[in-house]
């Protein structure tokens, strides 16, 4: 069994923090890792660990990238200014609705039910099928249309999952800053304070934002069904609830041309919003349990057994790096596999096998 020295563990941990902070863009000075004055060692440990920051975002908007490289802002279309996640989801949704509308328009005479307009009914049927609402006001009544509906219901559900994982989550995060400022009683809230508040209660604000948006959709849908579809308030609310939960009993639905135009946008938005809300509720519960685990790890007394487990090099002394790694493993933040993978990369970059990284090590590793 190969043991890791305390100094090497410290260097690996600092290397993890450095990777998360700046990748390999800034030089690593060997002297910064070998602290000579023993009296300042404790202070240097704390300063280094507190310098560790979260990894930078992997995706940036085109405007942010242009600002970073110093290039002049270019004239771009609205579509190109969209976030890559939103743009990809929009393309998939457009292709799904376009292909679906064409297919169901061709076989429109093989679909029974209340009809308003050929193209509109085809798009409306795609939305009702994709979201699994299935009112029953339009139903396939031939072998070809039934098989076609089976294909589109599964592909539509896959698209809904993609929208939940990318587009909807990104849109909610964009609204978090506005929600924090609205809930904060202080007259002036800076960008740094807003970011810290979002990171502290990120899932809570997501859940609150989606819940408020869901309530707005319920009110708008109920009002529209009451005014346009001429339903009483109870039937309108009943139709809204059966729609957003994808029950789709079918006794109440959108039967007018204006109603189906509204339904194309409202059904897709409301069903996704409800699914996203329940997803955040589950995430909030998971985060709560994780915080309880972290609190328990940080408050439980340190025993001799813990000291032996944290002593990676078996020298009877637990250094700062060993203690941090042990606590992170107890919290479930990292695993032994994570440490091993990072250690392998550290050893690969350490070309001269000195136990430290320098600019020459990085240059040699990249050139090889």
VENTAGI-V365666 format. One record per backbone hydrogen bond with DSSP energy under -1.0 kcal/mol. NH is the residue of the N-H (numbers start at 0). CO is the residue of the C=O. E is the energy in kcal/mol with one decimal. If there is no record, write none. Layout:
<<NH CO E> <NH CO E>>
This chain:
<<8 4 -2.4> <9 5 -2.3> <10 6 -2.1> <11 7 -2.6> <12 8 -2.7> <13 9 -2.6> <14 10 -2.1> <15 11 -2.3> <16 12 -2.2> <17 13 -2.5> <18 14 -2.6> <19 15 -2.3> <20 16 -1.7> <21 17 -2.7> <22 18 -1.6> <24 21 -1.7> <32 29 -1.3> <33 29 -1.2> <34 32 -1.1> <40 37 -1.1> <43 39 -2.3> <44 40 -2.4> <45 41 -2.0> <46 42 -2.3> <47 43 -2.5> <48 44 -2.6> <49 45 -2.3> <51 48 -1.1> <64 60 -2.0> <65 61 -2.1> <66 62 -1.6> <67 63 -1.6> <68 64 -1.9> <80 76 -1.2> <86 82 -2.8> <87 83 -2.3> <88 84 -2.1> <89 85 -2.5> <90 86 -2.0> <91 87 -2.2> <92 88 -2.6> <93 89 -2.4> <94 90 -2.5> <95 91 -2.4> <96 92 -2.6> <97 93 -2.6> <98 94 -2.6> <99 95 -2.5> <100 96 -2.7> <101 97 -2.1> <102 98 -2.5> <103 99 -2.8> <104 100 -1.9> <105 101 -1.9> <106 102 -1.5> <107 104 -1.2> <109 106 -2.0> <110 107 -1.4> <111 138 -2.6> <113 136 -1.5> <120 116 -3.1> <121 117 -1.6> <122 118 -2.2> <123 119 -2.7> <124 120 -2.5> <125 121 -1.7> <126 122 -2.2> <127 123 -2.4> <128 124 -2.0> <129 125 -3.0> <130 126 -2.3> <131 128 -1.0> <132 127 -1.3> <133 127 -1.2> <138 111 -2.9> <140 109 -2.5> <145 141 -2.1> <146 142 -2.2> <147 143 -2.2> <148 144 -2.3> <149 145 -1.8> <150 146 -1.8> <151 147 -2.1> <152 148 -2.0> <153 149 -1.5> <154 150 -2.1> <155 151 -2.0> <156 152 -1.8> <157 153 -1.9> <158 154 -1.8> <159 155 -2.2> <160 156 -2.1> <161 157 -1.8> <162 158 -2.4> <163 159 -2.3> <164 160 -2.0> <165 161 -1.6> <167 162 -2.9> <169 165 -1.8> <170 166 -2.2> <171 167 -2.0> <172 168 -2.0> <173 169 -1.6> <178 174 -1.9> <179 175 -2.6> <180 176 -2.1> <181 177 -1.9> <182 178 -2.2> <183 179 -1.7> <193 189 -2.3> <194 190 -2.3> <195 191 -2.3> <196 192 -2.2> <197 193 -2.2> <198 194 -2.5> <199 195 -2.0> <200 196 -2.0> <204 200 -2.1> <205 201 -2.0> <206 202 -2.6> <207 203 -2.3> <208 204 -2.6> <209 205 -2.5> <210 206 -2.1> <211 207 -2.3> <212 208 -2.2> <213 209 -2.4> <214 210 -2.2> <215 211 -2.0> <216 212 -2.1> <217 213 -2.2> <218 214 -2.3> <219 215 -2.7> <220 216 -2.7> <221 217 -2.3> <222 218 -2.4> <223 219 -2.4> <224 220 -2.3> <225 221 -1.8> <226 222 -2.4> <227 223 -2.9> <230 224 -2.0> <235 231 -2.6> <236 232 -2.1> <237 233 -2.4> <238 234 -2.4> <239 235 -2.2> <240 236 -2.4> <241 237 -2.2> <242 238 -1.4> <243 239 -2.6> <244 240 -1.5> <245 242 -1.7> <246 241 -1.3> <247 241 -2.5> <259 255 -1.9> <260 256 -1.7> <261 257 -2.1> <262 258 -2.3> <263 259 -1.7> <265 261 -2.8> <266 262 -2.4> <268 264 -1.9> <269 265 -2.8> <270 266 -2.2> <271 267 -1.6> <272 268 -2.1> <273 269 -2.2> <274 270 -2.1> <275 271 -2.4> <276 272 -2.1> <277 273 -2.1> <278 274 -1.7> <279 275 -2.1> <280 276 -2.0> <281 277 -2.0> <282 278 -2.0> <283 279 -2.7> <284 280 -1.9> <285 281 -2.1> <286 282 -2.5> <287 283 -2.0> <288 284 -1.9> <289 285 -2.0> <290 286 -2.3> <291 287 -1.9> <292 288 -1.8> <293 289 -2.3> <294 290 -2.6> <295 291 -2.1> <296 292 -2.4> <297 293 -2.3> <298 294 -1.5> <299 295 -1.6> <306 302 -2.1> <307 303 -2.3> <308 304 -2.1> <309 305 -2.3> <310 306 -1.2> <311 309 -1.5> <322 318 -2.4> <323 319 -2.5> <324 320 -2.4> <325 321 -2.3> <326 322 -2.4> <327 323 -2.4> <328 324 -2.1> <329 325 -2.0> <330 326 -2.1> <332 327 -2.0> <338 334 -1.9> <339 335 -2.4> <340 336 -2.3> <341 337 -2.2> <342 338 -2.6> <343 339 -2.1> <344 340 -1.8> <345 341 -2.5> <346 342 -2.5> <347 343 -1.9> <348 344 -2.3> <349 345 -1.9> <350 348 -2.1> <352 349 -1.1> <361 357 -2.0> <362 358 -2.4> <363 359 -2.5> <364 360 -2.5> <365 361 -2.4> <366 362 -2.2> <367 363 -1.8>>
